[in-house]
Structure formats: C-alpha cells, structure tokens
C-alpha cells in the first residue's frame, strides 16, 4: 500500500475516533439548567450562569430560592453535583429531592442541615410513599461539602431506592410490597431543590439561629444528569434498572452506616412503642 494512502486512512481513523469520542463526551455531559429547570421562587436569588452549566441559589433575610425540573421522571438515576453553603450555615436547609404531587405523593429526599462553622453538616434522608414518610436516616459526611462539588445521586428502580454520595451508597430502601410496605413506583416525580431558612428546627433542634450578618448564603449546582428509559440506550438503562449492591457496595454501605450515621428511624424504639415499621425488620442491604 502506498505510504500516502496509508497515512490518509490513518488520518481518517483518527478523525472518526475523535468524532466518536466527542459524541460520547456529549452524551455523558451534564444537562443544561436553562433547558432542564424552572426557577420556582426567589426571583433573582436563583441564577443560571455559564451558559446553563451552573446554577446558584441564594438565601437572604427576605427570601430563599428554588428550582424544579421541567420534566417528570418515573424510575431512573438522577445525579447532581452540589457545593453547599460555606461558613456559618446554621439555620439554613439546602433541599434536593424528587417528589410527585397531591396528598398521597411520593418523595425521595436529600436535605442538608446547616451548622456552625467547624461543625459537620447533617445529611437528612427520607422516603415517602403514598403520602407517608417518617423514614428518616441522618448522616455526617466524611468530607467538607462546602469546599468543593460532590455528587449526590438517587438510583430508583422497581426493586429499590439507593442514595449515593460520590457513588458510595449510604442508604437503601427496598421494595417490600410483599409484606405490605408501600413503595414509590407508579407516580412520576419532578426534581426539586431549594435553599431556605429553617432555624426553628434545622440546627440543634432550633437552638442555633440563622446569623443574617453572614447572608447571602449560597449553594451551587452543576453537572445534572438524568438516566431514564426515555433518555438512554438499552445498555445504559440496564445499569440502573437492575442496580443493587454487590459485596463491595455492601461493605461501603456498612462503613458509612457504622461510622457516619447519626439517626436511624429503625433504631428509634421510643418513637415506635407499638413496634418498628415492617421494613425495619428486614435486611438493610
């Protein structure tokens, strides 16, 4: 084969390879906040920046702010990178969750409860099904969530809900409909997030109030991704549709729950004098 012809074919292969790589990168890239979300309250306190690649929520004494997804999702994997309010964030709550509407709504919650400078955030999680919640688990994180962006994910399939932080599982809520525990799987949900003042309960049960001299408080968001049956190939779908925990995942979950869990409703005998909820009597893994 002539050298020039060989070089031409190599060049073509490189061009095609770069094109495919570019397409793959585009497919895996974050969503655009202009396209994917609407501001729900707070007016100019919610800002979409960098061409839709960054969103910030702000809280001052007059108001907080929030946003919600334009689309509804019924099962899938939701990923968002968040950098939380830094410094003295006592009294503030940054909520990031999935929710349907109505009195029998379903909901899957991450809530970040602020604290005094130097104290850890409390990551509050909950699952509502058919309007019933009261399934709280709370954690401290193994890093400072205000220094950099970290990824908070919800895997939601017909078998279980998995809460992940930087792809490390912190909580699993299994589908136990067979023993009468309602499981959220039929109501489409939107993604919501808000930054608001809750100093009547958020920090040390409301003992520490918001220091408004520190305002405005800011939380930042980037690299949103939603993997659902409508947005992904069959290969990508199968990852979240059947996702559970392997041995390594169960070990990571144990590590988080043993070292960083600070509240578990399944251990709160005083709260449930008539007996723990049915799901608490089953394996957590």
C-alpha positions, -999 to 999 in steps of 0.1 A, spaced: 0 0 0 14 34 -9 26 55 21 3 84 13 -27 62 11 -18 45 44 -14 79 61 -48 90 46 -65 60 61 -48 65 95 -59 102 94 -94 92 86 -95 67 115 -82 93 139 -108 118 127 -136 92 131 -122 82 165 -121 118 177 -157 123 164 -170 93 183 -151 103 214 -167 138 211 -201 123 207 -196 101 238 -184 130 258 -215 150 247 -238 121 256 -222 119 291 -221 156 297 -243 174 321 -277 188 313 -283 224 307 -301 243 335 -319 266 311 -333 236 293 -340 213 322 -352 235 351 -375 264 360 -370 288 389 -399 283 414 -393 312 438 -367 337 449 -366 358 417 -330 370 411 -317 349 440 -317 319 417 -292 324 389 -283 303 359 -247 310 348 -220 299 324 -244 293 295 -266 270 316 -238 249 331 -240 263 367 -269 273 389 -267 291 422 -294 295 449 -292 323 474 -309 330 507 -312 363 525 -334 376 552 -362 384 528 -364 351 509 -348 319 499 -349 305 463 -356 273 445 -360 254 412 -377 224 398 -373 202 367 -393 208 336 -396 170 332 -411 143 353 -393 110 359 -407 76 366 -378 54 377 -342 62 367 -309 76 380 -305 112 390 -271 128 396 -263 163 407 -231 179 419 -237 204 447 -214 227 467 -232 236 500 -233 269 519 -199 276 535 -190 291 568 -217 296 594 -247 279 577 -267 274 609 -304 276 604 -303 270 566 -315 240 548 -305 230 512 -331 205 500 -326 183 469 -353 158 462 -378 140 439 -415 145 445 -449 139 429 -479 160 438 -510 156 459 -519 143 494 -507 107 486 -475 119 470 -442 100 467 -409 117 476 -372 108 479 -352 133 499 -318 147 505 -318 176 529 -286 193 541 -290 209 575 -265 237 581 -244 242 612 -220 265 629 -186 269 613 -164 239 620 -193 216 628 -204 190 603 -235 193 581 -262 168 588 -274 150 557 -311 141 563 -327 114 541 -363 103 539 -387 83 517 -424 90 513 -447 65 496 -484 72 492 -482 103 514 -465 85 543 -429 94 553 -413 91 588 -385 71 574 -356 94 583 -320 85 584 -293 111 591 -256 111 584 -225 132 588 -203 133 558 -167 122 556 -156 154 538 -164 191 540 -193 195 515 -187 233 513 -151 232 498 -158 215 465 -186 200 444 -197 164 454 -221 142 435 -254 132 452 -273 105 434 -306 87 436 -310 53 419 -347 45 417 -358 12 401 -387 -12 408 -367 -32 433 -351 -5 455 -340 31 460 -303 37 466 -289 70 479 -253 76 469 -227 102 477 -198 103 453 -211 69 441 -208 55 476 -241 40 489 -253 55 521 -288 41 522 -310 15 505 -348 14 507 -361 -19 493 -394 -27 476 -412 -47 503 -447 -45 489 -450 -83 495 -452 -76 533 -475 -45 529 -449 -17 527 -459 8 500 -431 15 475 -430 46 452 -430 32 417 -462 45 399 -462 83 404 -439 103 381 -418 128 401 -400 161 394 -366 171 408 -368 200 432 -342 220 451 -344 249 474 -323 269 499 -344 283 528 -344 294 564 -355 267 589 -338 280 621 -368 269 641 -356 232 638 -327 228 614 -296 232 637 -296 216 671 -333 214 671 -337 251 666 -314 262 694 -289 278 669 -305 306 648 -295 319 614 -269 347 616 -281 371 590 -249 391 591 -235 361 570 -261 365 543 -265 360 514 -260 322 518 -252 304 485 -255 268 473 -242 259 438 -252 232 414 -236 217 382 -234 185 361 -270 174 364 -277 141 346 -309 120 344 -308 85 331 -343 72 324 -360 49 299 -366 78 277 -331 93 276 -307 63 274 -298 33 254 -308 -1 265 -273 -7 278 -273 24 300 -309 16 311 -300 -18 324 -273 -4 347 -298 15 369 -329 -7 362 -313 -37 379 -288 -19 401 -283 -33 436 -253 -36 458 -225 -61 452 -202 -73 481 -180 -42 477 -211 -19 478 -225 -36 509 -191 -31 526 -192 6 517 -228 9 530 -218 -8 562 -188 16 566 -210 47 561 -238 35 584 -214 23 612 -192 54 612 -213 83 600 -250 76 607 -263 98 635 -300 88 634 -320 58 621 -357 56 625 -354 18 625 -335 21 658 -359 46 675 -379 23 698 -393 53 717 -408 67 685 -425 34 677 -437 19 710 -461 -4 692 -432 -19 672 -408 -8 645 -421 -4 609 -422 -37 589 -393 -27 566 -370 -23 597 -373 -60 605 -358 -69 571 -322 -68 560 -310 -33 552 -287 -45 524 
